[in-house]
Each structure stands twice: as structure tokens, then as C-alpha cells.
Amino acid sequence: MNKKIMALVGAFSLSAFGTAQACEISARVSVVGNEFPAIQTVGAGAAACTGAEVTTNLTSEHQKINVPGMQGNPAEYTSAIVANSSIVALMNEDVIRPLDDLVSKHGGALNPNQLIKVDGKIMAVAFMANAQHLMYRKDVLSDLSIDAPKTYEDMLAAAEKIRSAGVMKNPVGGAYAAGWNLAQEFNNMFLGYGGSHFEAGSANPSVNSKAGIDALNMMKSLSEYMNPDFLTHDSNATNAEYRAGNIALLNMWGSRAASQTTAEGVTDAVKNGHAVAGPMTVGGGSTAASTLWWDGWTVAKNVSDAEAEATFIAMMNGIRPSMMEDEAIRTQAVWLIDGYTPTDAAIGVFEAAKMGTTPYPMLPYMGLLHTALGAELPDFMQGKESAEQALADVEAAYIAAAKEKGFLN
């Protein structure tokens, strides 16, 4: 699967624009997913279909509600928009269906690199690639003769210079909200230090290691230059800080790059000073302290065949090639759709791909470790525990959950 994800970024299609098609469906469609602009665009495209009701629930809480919302019979949601992390939970709970028959019937416009296969079956249709990377205020850095950071050590040095000059008290932003976001920031840093989440060929955890300790210590150092409420700041709150001109350096999702200067309320200084670069490295290593992702959509298992077909048709309308004629839409993501041509906002994701950034581990037990990290690391970030103790707690919580699910004896 890792090779598949890498292929997504290595095979962006640049063919001619498609032609808009009328979208008519005959059964209900209900979509759950995240809320950033590219996904909102896909949801709006699906909702443009006529003939039956199409509803969307796009929320930052999507990962808490997509599995429960698809477990009923019939399922509340006929489709979940997912990434290479969140699809695992849906497969573990057996709530999504293979799409091979629907791709054969209605997926002629799809590229091979959009077909996410698990055990030989198509389980999702990818529409974009993503990664976290550096965004920064080039004007602030230029005024202080600071080069754009290439490493996290560079970021710390830049932050200290900005603070010492009295320009900003807390110049660093990060999506460090306790839970999923904090765990993901650890994953990025941990991989940058050369860590491996599990012992080779097993579900045994290996985060309580030198790489894990180094990752936490770097995160703690960065947090000292963040808003004191950093453990409540998800991507939305972090971006709001940036758009308001309160921070100058942040590690942020490429899918948010274009909206940094177009969202309501962004200051002119941010509009004029905004810049994007690739992921940073850390600890003298050459591996990007980031992860490579795809986003795509699924179809629920516990719905009628008519609803499944209507959902597939509607979601195909949400990623139709003619959308790429719209400049505003084209800047929202690194699209895996015919007609996409790269924009300036895509620089960071393309740099992530060029650096060979590690794909997020698409393993059936990775979600359990991610959850354990999100629950146990806040104590360290608040100074209540040592790095070693926090990581020991992570492994203990993960092992208990993995045994309950049958991944460990």
C-alpha cells in the first residue's frame, strides 16, 4: 500500500479538461467527512446532483462519527470521505464495500492512481494528495535577515530571533490540540528522527525509544514559542492565529495553503507575506519530519445497492474533471483528477513527494497507537511526566487496546 500511495504523487495527470455532465440519481446520498476547502468542494459537487436528496456533514469531528454512522443497517451515511489513516477504522469494522463493480460501471473517468486497493479490491477512490509542510511569513523573516527554515532546529533559532526582536511573542504555530492532532505532530517528528512505530513484521510498539524521546523534546521546545493554549489548537485555530498575523512559522497541511490568504478576515500583511516551502527535517537527518497522505471517498456496506450506486455517481460528480477549469478550485489541493495543473499552493506537497516523505502507516493497528499517543502525550507537554514515562504509558495503552482487538496475544 505504501508503494501505491507514493504512486499517487508520482503520477499526477495533466490531460485535457473534461466536460461537465448532468448528474441524476435515484436514491438518497449522505456524506460525512472533514471540513477543509477541497472536501467542501467535493461535497458541493455531490450535492449538485438531482433526483434524490444529497446531504453532507463536513466537520472536524468526522473521525468520531463516521464509524458509528456507518454501523447501522441501514447506515446513516452512505459515504465517508477518508484518508490513509481513517480508512483503516472503517475496514476494521467492515462498514465499507468493495467498489470494483461500481468502478467498472461508472468509473471510466478515473485514473489508475486514484484506485485504492486493499487485498486486491478497490476500497476507496482518491481525489487528492496531502502532506504537512512549512508555511511562513517571508516579510517577517526578511526584515530580520532570517532564511526560511529547512530544519526544526532552524525554526527554533528563527523563533527566538523573532521573539527577541519584539516582533511576536509567540511566533510558532502548530496543530497541537490534545488528541488526534498532537499524535500526528508526534508521528511527523518521530519519523523525522528515524523512528519506526512498530517492531519489524509485528504489531509490537516501538515508540518508547531514543527517536520517540527526541521527538517529544523537540515538540516541547517548539511549544515554548507557541500560544500558551497550544493544546487546544487544532488546524482551524492554528490557521486563525496565522491569518490574524500572530504567528510567523507553522507546520501545516498543504490542503490549507491556498485558503491562508483567501479566508475571511486575513490581514493584508499576511496576504502579502505568505510563503510556502517543503517539509523540514530534524536531528541532522534527511527524512522529512512529515507524512504523505491521500484523501478519497468510500461507499458504505450497509446500504441498498441503489443507494450505493447513487452515492458512487454523486461522488464522481464531486470530482469531475471539469472542476479543474476553475482556478479557485484548482488551488485548493494537489488534485489527482484529470485536468489538474499544479499551482503555487501545491509547492509544499510536491516538495514532500520529491523528498520521499514517508506515507502515513496504513496498518490495521496504527489507529490504536495514534489514539494512545493522543491520550497520553498531553501530560508530557504540560510538564507532568517525563518523555520516557509518557511513551511507556502510550505503549501500555496501545498494548491493552491491541490485545482487546486481537492484534497482540
C-alpha positions as CSV (number, residue, x, y, z in Angstrom):
1,M,0.0,0.0,0.0
2,N,2.9,2.4,0.7
3,K,4.0,2.0,-2.9
4,K,0.5,2.8,-4.0
5,I,0.4,6.0,-2.0
6,M,3.8,7.1,-3.4
7,A,2.4,6.4,-6.9
8,L,-0.4,8.9,-6.2
9,V,2.0,11.7,-6.1
10,G,4.3,10.4,-8.8
11,A,1.6,10.2,-11.4
12,F,-0.4,13.4,-11.4
13,S,-2.5,13.5,-14.5
14,L,-2.2,16.5,-16.8
15,S,-4.7,15.6,-19.5
16,A,-7.2,17.9,-21.2
17,F,-10.2,19.3,-19.3
18,G,-13.3,17.1,-19.0
19,T,-16.8,18.2,-19.9
20,A,-19.4,18.7,-17.2
21,Q,-22.1,16.0,-17.2
22,A,-25.6,16.1,-15.8
23,C,-25.8,14.2,-12.6
24,E,-29.1,12.4,-11.9
25,I,-29.5,9.9,-9.0
26,S,-32.5,7.9,-7.8
27,A,-31.7,7.1,-4.2
28,R,-30.5,9.0,-1.1
29,V,-26.9,10.0,-0.6
30,S,-25.4,11.1,2.8
31,V,-21.8,12.0,3.1
32,V,-19.6,12.5,6.2
33,G,-16.1,14.0,6.0
34,N,-13.6,16.7,7.1
35,E,-14.3,20.3,6.5
36,F,-11.4,21.9,4.7
37,P,-12.0,23.7,1.4
38,A,-11.1,20.8,-1.0
39,I,-13.5,18.5,0.7
40,Q,-16.2,21.1,0.8
41,T,-15.8,21.4,-2.9
42,V,-16.2,17.7,-3.4
43,G,-19.3,17.7,-1.1
44,A,-20.8,20.5,-3.0
45,G,-20.3,18.7,-6.3
46,A,-22.0,15.6,-4.9
47,A,-24.9,17.7,-3.6
48,A,-25.4,19.3,-7.1
49,C,-26.9,16.0,-8.3
50,T,-30.7,16.0,-8.7
51,G,-33.4,13.3,-8.4
52,A,-32.9,12.4,-4.8
53,E,-31.7,14.0,-1.6
54,V,-28.0,14.5,-1.0
55,T,-26.8,15.6,2.4
56,T,-23.3,16.3,3.7
57,N,-22.0,16.5,7.3
58,L,-18.5,18.0,6.9
59,T,-16.9,18.5,10.3
60,S,-13.6,18.3,12.2
61,E,-15.3,15.6,14.3
62,H,-15.7,13.3,11.3
63,Q,-13.5,10.6,12.7
64,K,-15.6,10.3,15.8
65,I,-18.8,9.8,13.9
66,N,-18.1,8.1,10.6
67,V,-17.8,4.5,12.0
68,P,-20.9,4.8,14.3
69,G,-22.7,6.4,11.5
70,M,-22.0,3.5,9.1
71,Q,-22.5,0.6,11.5
72,G,-26.3,0.8,11.5
73,N,-28.4,-1.2,9.0
74,P,-29.2,0.8,7.0
75,A,-26.2,3.1,7.6
76,E,-26.8,6.7,8.4
77,Y,-24.0,7.8,6.0
78,T,-23.7,6.2,2.5
79,S,-20.2,7.6,2.1
80,A,-17.3,8.6,4.3
81,I,-14.5,10.9,2.9
82,V,-11.3,9.4,4.4
83,A,-7.6,9.5,4.3
84,N,-5.0,6.7,4.5
85,S,-5.3,6.8,8.3
86,S,-9.1,7.0,8.7
87,I,-10.0,4.3,6.2
88,V,-8.4,1.7,8.4
89,A,-11.0,2.0,11.1
90,L,-13.8,1.6,8.5
91,M,-12.1,-1.6,7.2
92,N,-11.5,-2.9,10.6
93,E,-15.2,-2.6,11.4
94,D,-16.3,-3.9,8.0
95,V,-18.6,-1.0,7.2
96,I,-17.4,-0.1,3.6
97,R,-17.9,-2.2,0.5
98,P,-15.5,-3.0,-2.4
99,L,-16.1,-0.7,-5.4
100,D,-14.9,-2.8,-8.3
101,D,-18.3,-3.3,-9.8
102,L,-19.2,0.4,-9.5
103,V,-15.8,1.5,-10.9
104,S,-16.4,-0.8,-13.8
105,K,-19.9,0.7,-14.4
106,H,-19.4,4.4,-13.6
107,G,-15.7,5.0,-13.1
108,G,-14.4,5.4,-16.6
109,A,-13.0,8.9,-15.9
110,L,-10.8,7.6,-13.0
111,N,-7.1,7.3,-13.3
112,P,-5.4,4.0,-12.0
113,N,-3.6,6.0,-9.4
114,Q,-6.9,7.0,-7.8
115,L,-8.0,3.4,-7.1
116,I,-7.0,2.5,-3.5
117,K,-6.8,-1.3,-3.4
118,V,-6.6,-3.4,-0.3
119,D,-6.1,-7.2,-0.8
120,G,-6.8,-6.7,-4.5
121,K,-10.1,-5.0,-4.0
122,I,-10.9,-1.3,-4.7
123,M,-11.9,0.2,-1.3
124,A,-11.7,3.9,-2.0
125,V,-11.4,6.5,-4.7
126,A,-8.6,9.0,-4.0
127,F,-9.0,12.6,-5.3
128,M,-6.1,14.5,-3.7
129,A,-2.7,14.1,-2.1
130,N,-1.6,15.9,1.0
131,A,1.2,16.5,3.4
132,Q,2.2,18.9,6.2
133,H,5.0,21.3,5.5
134,L,6.3,24.7,6.3
135,M,4.3,27.9,5.8
136,Y,5.8,31.2,6.9
137,R,5.8,35.0,6.8
138,K,8.6,35.8,4.3
139,D,8.3,39.5,5.2
140,V,8.9,38.9,8.9
141,L,11.8,36.7,8.2
142,S,13.3,39.0,5.6
143,D,13.1,42.0,7.9
144,L,15.3,40.1,10.4
145,S,17.6,38.6,7.8
146,I,16.4,35.1,8.6
147,D,16.4,32.4,5.9
148,A,13.3,30.1,5.6
149,P,13.9,27.2,7.9
150,K,14.9,23.9,6.4
151,T,15.1,22.1,9.8
152,Y,13.2,22.3,13.0
153,E,16.4,23.5,14.6
154,D,16.3,26.4,12.1
155,M,12.7,27.0,13.2
156,L,13.7,27.3,16.9
157,A,16.5,29.7,16.1
158,A,14.2,31.8,13.9
159,A,11.5,31.9,16.6
160,E,14.0,33.1,19.2
161,K,15.2,35.8,16.9
162,I,11.6,37.0,16.2
163,R,10.7,37.0,19.9
164,S,13.9,38.7,20.9
165,A,13.3,41.4,18.4
166,G,9.9,42.1,19.9
167,V,8.1,41.3,16.7
168,M,6.0,38.5,18.0
169,K,5.8,37.0,21.5
170,N,4.7,33.5,20.3
171,P,5.8,33.2,16.6
172,V,5.4,29.5,16.2
173,G,2.1,27.8,15.4
174,G,1.3,24.1,15.4
175,A,-1.8,21.9,15.4
176,Y,-1.0,20.5,18.9
177,A,-4.6,20.1,20.2
178,A,-4.7,17.2,22.6
179,G,-5.9,14.0,20.8
180,W,-5.5,13.3,17.1
181,N,-3.6,16.4,16.2
182,L,-0.9,16.2,18.9
183,A,-0.4,12.5,18.0
184,Q,0.0,13.4,14.3
185,E,2.6,16.0,15.1
186,F,4.5,13.3,17.1
187,N,4.3,10.9,14.2
188,N,5.8,13.5,11.9
189,M,8.7,14.3,14.3
190,F,9.2,10.7,15.2
191,L,9.7,9.7,11.6
192,G,12.0,12.6,11.0
193,Y,14.2,11.2,13.8
194,G,14.3,7.9,12.0
195,G,11.7,6.1,14.3
196,S,9.6,3.1,13.4
197,H,6.2,2.8,15.1
198,F,6.3,-1.0,15.3
199,E,8.9,-3.7,15.6
200,A,9.5,-5.1,12.1
201,G,6.9,-7.5,10.9
202,S,4.8,-7.3,14.1
203,A,2.2,-5.2,15.9
204,N,4.5,-4.7,18.9
205,P,5.0,-0.9,19.5
206,S,8.4,0.7,19.4
207,V,7.8,4.4,20.1
208,N,9.4,4.3,23.6
209,S,12.9,4.8,22.0
210,K,15.5,7.4,21.5
211,A,13.7,8.7,18.4
212,G,10.5,9.0,20.5
213,I,12.2,10.8,23.3
214,D,14.0,13.1,20.9
215,A,10.7,13.8,19.1
216,L,8.9,14.8,22.3
217,N,11.8,17.0,23.5
218,M,11.7,18.9,20.2
219,M,7.9,19.3,20.3
220,K,8.3,20.7,23.9
221,S,10.9,23.1,22.7
222,L,8.7,24.3,19.9
223,S,5.7,24.7,22.2
224,E,7.6,27.2,24.3
225,Y,7.3,29.6,21.3
226,M,3.5,28.9,20.8
227,N,0.4,30.3,22.3
228,P,0.1,29.0,25.9
229,D,-3.2,27.4,24.9
230,F,-1.5,25.3,22.2
231,L,-3.1,22.0,23.5
232,T,-6.4,23.4,22.4
233,H,-5.3,24.5,18.9
234,D,-6.3,22.2,16.0
235,S,-5.6,23.2,12.4
236,N,-8.5,25.7,12.3
237,A,-7.4,27.5,15.4
238,T,-3.7,27.5,14.3
239,N,-4.6,28.9,10.9
240,A,-6.7,31.6,12.5
241,E,-3.7,32.6,14.5
242,Y,-1.6,32.8,11.3
243,R,-4.3,34.7,9.4
244,A,-4.6,37.2,12.2
245,G,-0.8,37.9,12.0
246,N,0.0,36.5,15.4
247,I,2.5,33.8,14.2
248,A,5.1,33.6,11.5
249,L,6.1,29.9,11.3
250,L,3.9,26.8,11.2
251,N,3.8,23.2,10.0
252,M,0.5,22.9,8.3
253,W,-1.4,20.8,5.8
254,G,-0.9,21.6,2.1
255,S,-4.7,21.4,1.7
256,R,-4.9,24.6,3.8
257,A,-2.2,26.6,1.8
258,A,-4.5,28.4,-0.6
259,S,-7.0,29.5,2.0
260,Q,-4.4,31.1,4.2
261,T,-4.7,34.2,2.0
262,T,-8.3,34.0,0.9
263,A,-10.2,33.3,4.1
264,E,-12.4,36.0,5.6
265,G,-10.5,38.3,8.0
266,V,-7.0,37.6,6.8
267,T,-4.8,40.7,7.2
268,D,-3.1,42.4,4.2
269,A,0.3,41.8,5.9
270,V,-0.4,38.0,5.8
271,K,-1.7,38.1,2.3
272,N,1.5,39.9,1.0
273,G,3.9,38.0,3.2
274,H,2.6,34.4,3.0
275,A,5.0,31.8,1.6
276,V,5.2,28.0,1.4
277,A,8.1,25.6,1.5
278,G,8.6,21.9,1.8
279,P,8.7,19.8,5.0
280,M,11.5,20.4,7.4
281,T,14.0,17.7,8.6
282,V,15.2,17.3,12.2
283,G,18.1,16.0,14.2
284,G,20.6,16.1,11.3
285,G,18.5,13.5,9.3
286,S,17.5,13.7,5.7
287,T,14.0,12.2,6.2
288,A,11.2,14.7,6.1
289,A,9.5,15.2,9.5
290,S,6.2,14.7,7.9
291,T,3.9,12.1,6.3
292,L,2.4,11.7,2.9
293,W,-1.4,11.3,2.6
294,W,-4.2,10.7,0.1
295,D,-7.8,11.7,0.7
296,G,-10.6,9.9,-1.0
297,W,-14.2,8.6,-0.6
298,T,-15.7,5.3,0.2
299,V,-19.2,3.7,-0.1
300,A,-21.0,2.2,2.9
301,K,-21.6,-1.6,3.1
302,N,-24.9,-1.4,5.0
303,V,-26.9,0.4,2.4
304,S,-29.0,-0.8,-0.5
305,D,-27.4,-1.4,-3.9
306,A,-29.5,1.5,-5.3
307,E,-28.1,3.9,-2.6
308,A,-24.6,2.6,-3.2
309,E,-24.8,3.3,-6.9
310,A,-26.4,6.7,-6.3
311,T,-23.6,7.5,-3.9
312,F,-20.9,6.5,-6.3
313,I,-22.5,8.6,-9.1
314,A,-22.8,11.6,-6.8
315,M,-19.2,11.4,-5.5
316,M,-17.9,11.0,-9.1
317,N,-19.7,14.3,-9.8
318,G,-17.9,15.8,-6.9
319,I,-14.5,15.0,-8.5
320,R,-15.4,15.5,-12.2
321,P,-12.5,16.8,-14.4
322,S,-14.4,19.9,-15.5
323,M,-13.9,21.3,-12.0
324,M,-10.2,21.8,-12.8
325,E,-11.2,24.6,-15.2
326,D,-12.0,26.7,-12.1
327,E,-8.8,28.4,-10.9
328,A,-10.1,28.8,-7.3
329,I,-10.8,25.1,-7.1
330,R,-7.5,24.1,-8.7
331,T,-5.6,26.0,-5.9
332,Q,-7.4,24.1,-3.1
333,A,-5.4,20.9,-3.3
334,V,-2.9,18.7,-5.2
335,W,-5.7,17.1,-7.1
336,L,-5.5,13.6,-8.5
337,I,-8.0,14.5,-11.2
338,D,-7.7,14.8,-15.0
339,G,-7.1,18.4,-15.9
340,Y,-5.2,19.4,-12.7
341,T,-2.1,21.6,-13.3
342,P,0.0,22.5,-10.2
343,T,-0.4,25.9,-8.6
344,D,1.8,27.8,-6.2
345,A,-0.2,26.5,-3.3
346,A,0.9,22.9,-4.2
347,I,4.6,23.6,-3.8
348,G,4.8,22.1,-0.3
349,V,3.1,18.8,-1.2
350,F,5.2,18.4,-4.3
351,E,8.3,19.1,-2.3
352,A,7.2,16.4,0.2
353,A,6.9,13.9,-2.6
354,K,10.3,14.8,-4.0
355,M,11.9,14.3,-0.6
356,G,10.5,10.8,-0.4
357,T,8.3,11.6,2.6
358,T,7.1,8.5,4.4
359,P,3.4,7.7,3.8
360,Y,1.3,7.5,6.9
361,P,1.4,3.9,8.1
362,M,-1.8,2.2,6.7
363,L,-1.8,-0.7,9.2
364,P,-4.9,-2.1,10.9
365,Y,-3.5,-1.4,14.3
366,M,-2.0,2.1,13.6
367,G,-5.2,3.8,14.6
368,L,-5.0,2.3,18.1
369,L,-1.4,3.6,18.5
370,H,-2.5,7.0,17.2
371,T,-5.3,7.1,19.8
372,A,-3.0,6.1,22.6
373,L,-0.5,8.9,21.6
374,G,-3.2,11.5,21.6
375,A,-4.4,10.5,25.0
376,E,-1.1,10.1,26.8
377,L,1.2,12.7,25.4
378,P,-0.5,15.8,26.8
379,D,0.9,15.0,30.3
380,F,4.4,15.3,29.0
381,M,3.6,18.5,27.1
382,Q,2.2,20.0,30.3
383,G,5.3,19.0,32.3
384,K,3.5,16.4,34.4
385,E,5.6,13.4,33.2
386,S,9.0,12.7,31.6
387,A,9.2,11.7,28.0
388,E,10.1,8.2,29.0
389,Q,7.0,7.8,31.2
390,A,4.7,9.3,28.7
391,L,5.9,6.9,26.0
392,A,5.7,4.0,28.4
393,D,2.1,5.0,29.1
394,V,1.4,5.2,25.3
395,E,2.8,1.7,24.8
396,A,0.8,0.3,27.7
397,A,-2.5,1.8,26.5
398,Y,-1.8,0.6,23.0
399,I,-1.0,-2.9,24.0
400,A,-4.2,-3.2,26.1
401,A,-6.2,-2.0,23.1
402,A,-4.4,-4.2,20.6
403,K,-4.9,-7.3,22.8
404,E,-8.6,-6.5,23.0
405,K,-8.8,-6.3,19.2
406,G,-6.8,-9.4,18.7
407,F,-3.7,-7.8,17.2
408,L,-1.5,-9.0,20.1
409,N,-1.7,-12.1,22.3
